[in-house]
Structure formats: structure tokens, C-alpha cells
Amino acid sequence: MQHDKGGYDSIDEYIAAFPDDIRGLLEAIRATIKAVAPDAEERISYQMPTFFLKGNLVHFAAHRNHIESRMS
């Protein structure tokens, strides 16, 4: 559930907030990260889906005109 401050409790909630076509892309990014870093923990950090493994490993997010991924 999105909070009044604009945050989410989970990556599932974040992804669910987008249209089908964007959800598909976000799920593909998520699956790729899980495949290469299976021990990483899913979190929301900086209001973005994040994989954490001894620190923030990867953030990804959807924006109005693009989707981005950033390694910490």
C-alpha cells in the first residue's frame, strides 16, 4: 500500500502501482537481479525497489518516460 508520504511497503506494491506494460518490464528487471544475486534481500530504499547485499546493490524504478536501474 502506498503511504501518504509516497512510499511503499514492498517491491510487489511498487510494481502493482504501474500499468501492465510497465509492470512486465519491472518484473523482468526484478527476475534478472534475482537470478544473478539470489541471496540479495528485496527492500524499498529511496522510494525505489532495491536489492540489498552487504549494502544497497541495485536500485530500479519506473518514471514517466523511462525505466532506470542503478548499481550502488
C-alpha positions as CSV (number, residue, x, y, z in Angstrom):
1,M,0.0,0.0,0.0
2,Q,1.3,3.4,-0.9
3,H,1.7,5.7,2.1
4,D,0.7,9.3,2.3
5,K,4.4,10.2,2.1
6,G,4.6,8.4,-1.2
7,G,6.3,5.2,0.0
8,Y,5.6,1.5,-0.5
9,D,6.0,-1.4,1.9
10,S,7.3,-3.8,-0.7
11,I,8.5,-4.2,-4.3
12,D,5.3,-6.1,-5.1
13,E,3.3,-3.0,-4.1
14,Y,5.6,-0.7,-6.1
15,I,5.2,-2.8,-9.2
16,A,1.5,-3.1,-8.8
17,A,1.1,0.7,-9.0
18,F,2.0,0.7,-12.7
19,P,0.2,-0.3,-15.9
20,D,0.5,-3.8,-17.3
21,D,3.2,-3.0,-19.9
22,I,5.5,-1.3,-17.3
23,R,4.8,-4.0,-14.7
24,G,6.1,-6.6,-17.2
25,L,9.3,-4.6,-17.6
26,L,9.8,-4.1,-13.9
27,E,9.2,-7.8,-13.2
28,A,11.8,-8.7,-15.9
29,I,14.4,-6.5,-14.2
30,R,13.5,-8.0,-10.8
31,A,13.8,-11.6,-12.2
32,T,17.2,-10.8,-13.7
33,I,18.6,-9.3,-10.5
34,K,17.2,-12.3,-8.5
35,A,18.9,-14.7,-11.0
36,V,22.4,-13.1,-10.6
37,A,22.1,-12.2,-6.9
38,P,19.9,-14.9,-5.3
39,D,21.0,-14.0,-1.8
40,A,20.1,-10.3,-2.1
41,E,17.3,-9.1,0.1
42,E,14.4,-7.1,-1.5
43,R,13.8,-3.7,0.1
44,I,12.4,-0.3,-0.7
45,S,15.1,2.4,-0.4
46,Y,15.0,6.0,-1.6
47,Q,11.3,5.2,-2.6
48,M,12.6,2.7,-5.2
49,P,12.8,-1.1,-5.4
50,T,16.2,-2.1,-4.1
51,F,18.2,-5.3,-3.7
52,F,20.5,-5.3,-0.6
53,L,23.5,-7.5,-0.2
54,K,26.1,-6.1,2.3
55,G,24.8,-2.7,1.3
56,N,22.5,-1.4,-1.5
57,L,23.3,-3.5,-4.5
58,V,20.9,-2.3,-7.2
59,H,18.0,0.2,-7.4
60,F,15.5,0.2,-10.2
61,A,12.5,2.5,-10.9
62,A,9.9,3.5,-13.4
63,H,9.5,7.1,-14.3
64,R,7.1,8.9,-16.6
65,N,9.2,8.4,-19.8
66,H,11.7,5.7,-18.9
67,I,12.8,2.9,-16.6
68,E,16.2,3.0,-15.0
69,S,18.4,0.8,-13.0
70,R,21.4,2.0,-10.9
71,M,24.0,0.0,-9.1
72,S,25.2,1.5,-5.9
